[in-house]
Amino acid sequence: MLIIQFIQRNGGETMPTKQTIAAPPKPKLIGRFSIGGYLCEVYRVHGFSEHDQRISNTTMLERGESIDASMSSQNGEFMARHSQEIPPEYSECIFAFPMWTSPKKANESGGHVRGLDMKGVSWWCVMLYQDNCDWGNNCVLVRFTAAPKH
């Protein structure tokens, strides 16, 4: 990404200057597995630098959109219905669905964002406050692709 700024010199002359800003990190593919007849790709969305260990819901959405992630309530509910098919190596992950939200209640500052988290031996739907959720290092996004070939 290239940004051009204009600065004013002492003599009143305006001069363009170039400033290069690094593009935000793209989510990294960390694994694949089949679930409910579809291929599920798992993406790490943060932790690319020491300042990127926890990210906001807005950043999660932006990074998810950059890879066309499956972030809706329908995607989350589909994965919950087929959670027994999630391989055990993903038990430390929280599968985030940042568009799977619930409205705020009168005593709350914002609604909830949902995800799937392993609790004991079962996957559970978890909720985080939308306005102040910071997704930690164990949160991942998924993208469902075409049905796998048999």
C-alpha positions as CSV (number, residue, x, y, z in Angstrom):
1,M,0.0,0.0,0.0
2,L,1.4,3.4,-0.9
3,I,0.2,6.6,0.7
4,I,1.1,10.1,-0.7
5,Q,1.1,12.9,1.8
6,F,1.5,16.6,1.0
7,I,3.6,18.7,3.4
8,Q,4.1,22.5,3.3
9,R,7.7,23.7,3.3
10,N,9.0,26.9,4.9
11,G,8.5,28.9,1.7
12,G,4.8,28.0,1.5
13,E,5.5,25.5,-1.3
14,T,3.6,22.2,-1.0
15,M,5.6,19.1,-1.8
16,P,4.4,15.5,-2.1
17,T,6.2,12.9,-0.1
18,K,5.8,9.1,-0.3
19,Q,5.2,7.0,2.7
20,T,4.9,3.2,2.4
21,I,2.7,1.4,4.9
22,A,2.9,-2.3,5.2
23,A,-0.3,-4.2,4.3
24,P,-2.0,-5.9,7.2
25,P,-1.0,-9.5,7.7
26,K,-3.0,-12.1,5.8
27,P,-4.4,-15.0,7.8
28,K,-2.2,-18.1,7.6
29,L,-3.6,-21.5,6.6
30,I,-2.7,-23.9,9.4
31,G,-4.7,-27.0,8.5
32,R,-7.6,-28.7,6.7
33,F,-10.1,-31.4,7.6
34,S,-13.4,-32.7,6.3
35,I,-16.6,-31.9,8.2
36,G,-20.2,-32.6,7.2
37,G,-19.1,-33.5,3.6
38,Y,-17.2,-30.2,3.1
39,L,-13.5,-29.4,3.3
40,C,-12.8,-27.0,6.2
41,E,-9.7,-24.8,6.0
42,V,-8.4,-23.5,9.4
43,Y,-6.7,-20.1,9.5
44,R,-4.6,-18.4,12.2
45,V,-5.5,-14.7,12.1
46,H,-3.1,-13.1,14.6
47,G,0.1,-13.4,16.5
48,F,2.2,-12.2,13.5
49,S,4.1,-9.7,15.8
50,E,4.4,-9.0,19.5
51,H,1.7,-6.3,19.1
52,D,-0.7,-8.7,17.4
53,Q,-1.3,-11.2,20.2
54,R,-4.9,-10.1,20.8
55,I,-7.1,-8.5,18.2
56,S,-10.5,-6.8,18.2
57,N,-13.7,-8.1,16.6
58,T,-13.3,-5.4,13.8
59,T,-9.8,-6.7,13.0
60,M,-11.1,-10.3,13.0
61,L,-13.8,-9.4,10.5
62,E,-11.4,-7.6,8.2
63,R,-8.9,-10.5,8.2
64,G,-11.7,-12.9,7.7
65,E,-13.1,-11.0,4.7
66,S,-9.6,-11.0,3.2
67,I,-9.8,-14.8,2.9
68,D,-13.5,-15.1,2.4
69,A,-13.9,-16.9,5.7
70,S,-17.1,-18.6,6.8
71,M,-18.1,-16.3,9.6
72,S,-21.9,-16.4,9.7
73,S,-24.4,-18.0,12.2
74,Q,-25.3,-20.6,9.6
75,N,-21.6,-21.6,9.3
76,G,-21.2,-21.7,13.1
77,E,-24.4,-23.8,13.6
78,F,-23.3,-26.2,10.8
79,M,-19.9,-26.7,12.5
80,A,-21.7,-27.2,15.9
81,R,-23.9,-29.9,14.4
82,H,-20.9,-31.7,13.0
83,S,-18.5,-30.9,15.9
84,Q,-17.9,-34.6,16.6
85,E,-16.0,-34.6,13.2
86,I,-13.5,-31.9,14.4
87,P,-10.1,-33.6,14.7
88,P,-8.6,-33.7,18.3
89,E,-5.6,-31.6,17.3
90,Y,-7.9,-28.6,17.1
91,S,-9.1,-29.0,20.7
92,E,-7.0,-26.0,21.9
93,C,-8.6,-23.7,19.3
94,I,-11.7,-21.5,19.5
95,F,-13.4,-21.5,16.2
96,A,-14.6,-17.9,15.9
97,F,-17.6,-16.8,13.9
98,P,-17.6,-13.0,14.3
99,M,-20.8,-12.4,12.3
100,W,-22.7,-14.9,14.5
101,T,-23.9,-12.3,17.0
102,S,-26.8,-11.8,19.4
103,P,-28.3,-8.5,20.2
104,K,-27.3,-6.5,23.3
105,K,-29.5,-6.6,26.4
106,A,-30.5,-3.4,28.3
107,N,-27.7,-3.8,30.9
108,E,-24.9,-4.5,28.4
109,S,-22.7,-2.3,26.3
110,G,-23.0,-4.5,23.2
111,G,-24.1,-7.8,21.9
112,H,-22.2,-11.1,21.8
113,V,-20.0,-12.8,19.3
114,R,-20.1,-16.6,19.2
115,G,-17.6,-19.3,18.6
116,L,-17.0,-23.0,19.4
117,D,-14.7,-24.1,22.2
118,M,-13.7,-27.5,23.5
119,K,-14.8,-27.9,27.1
120,G,-13.7,-31.2,28.5
121,V,-14.7,-33.7,25.8
122,S,-17.4,-31.7,24.0
123,W,-17.5,-28.6,21.8
124,W,-19.6,-25.8,23.3
125,C,-20.9,-22.5,21.9
126,V,-19.2,-19.7,23.7
127,M,-20.0,-16.0,23.7
128,L,-17.8,-12.9,24.0
129,Y,-18.9,-9.3,24.3
130,Q,-18.8,-7.8,20.9
131,D,-17.7,-4.3,21.9
132,N,-14.8,-5.3,24.0
133,C,-13.8,-8.8,22.9
134,D,-10.1,-9.4,22.3
135,W,-9.6,-12.6,20.4
136,G,-6.6,-14.4,21.9
137,N,-4.0,-16.6,20.2
138,N,-6.1,-19.7,20.2
139,C,-8.9,-18.2,18.1
140,V,-9.0,-19.3,14.5
141,L,-11.2,-18.7,11.5
142,V,-12.5,-21.3,9.1
143,R,-13.4,-21.4,5.4
144,F,-15.7,-24.1,4.0
145,T,-14.9,-25.1,0.5
146,A,-16.4,-27.4,-2.0
147,A,-17.4,-30.9,-1.0
148,P,-14.4,-33.2,-1.0
149,K,-14.1,-35.7,-3.8
150,H,-14.6,-39.3,-2.9
